[in-house]
Amino acid sequence: MKFTMITIAVLAALCTVPAQADISLHHAITGEALDLSFAKKGGNTEVFKQFFTNG
């Protein structure tokens, strides 16, 4: 009985899928992958600050 439980635990551990760190974004209509290499870095713009203070 103990051997069976250990075997099941080992098999379950080996069959798990590792988590993915990369997220690929695709165009909603065409399905092509979006290239975000040219995107601007985020920051606290004036609009953001106004929204953050006023809601």
C-alpha positions in Angstrom: 0.0 0.0 0.0 2.8 2.4 1.0 4.7 1.6 -2.2 1.6 2.3 -4.3 1.1 5.7 -2.7 4.8 6.6 -3.3 4.6 5.5 -6.9 1.5 7.6 -7.5 3.1 10.6 -5.9 6.3 10.3 -8.0 4.3 9.8 -11.2 2.1 12.8 -10.4 5.2 14.9 -9.8 6.8 13.8 -13.1 3.7 14.5 -15.1 3.2 18.1 -14.1 3.7 20.8 -16.7 6.1 23.5 -15.8 4.7 27.1 -15.7 5.3 29.3 -18.7 6.9 32.6 -18.1 6.6 34.0 -21.7 3.3 35.5 -22.7 2.7 35.9 -26.4 0.0 38.4 -27.4 -1.8 38.0 -30.7 -3.9 40.3 -32.9 -7.6 39.6 -32.2 -8.7 39.5 -35.9 -5.7 38.3 -37.8 -4.1 36.1 -35.2 -0.6 37.3 -35.9 1.9 37.7 -33.0 2.2 41.3 -31.8 5.7 42.8 -31.8 6.1 44.9 -28.6 9.8 45.6 -29.0 9.1 49.2 -30.1 6.6 49.9 -27.3 7.3 52.8 -25.0 8.2 52.1 -21.3 5.4 52.8 -18.9 5.5 55.6 -16.5 3.5 58.0 -14.4 2.1 60.4 -17.0 0.0 63.4 -16.1 -3.2 61.5 -17.1 -2.2 58.6 -14.9 -1.4 60.9 -11.9 -4.8 62.7 -12.4 -6.6 59.3 -12.5 -4.7 58.0 -9.5 -5.6 61.1 -7.4 -9.2 61.7 -8.6 -10.3 58.2 -9.6 
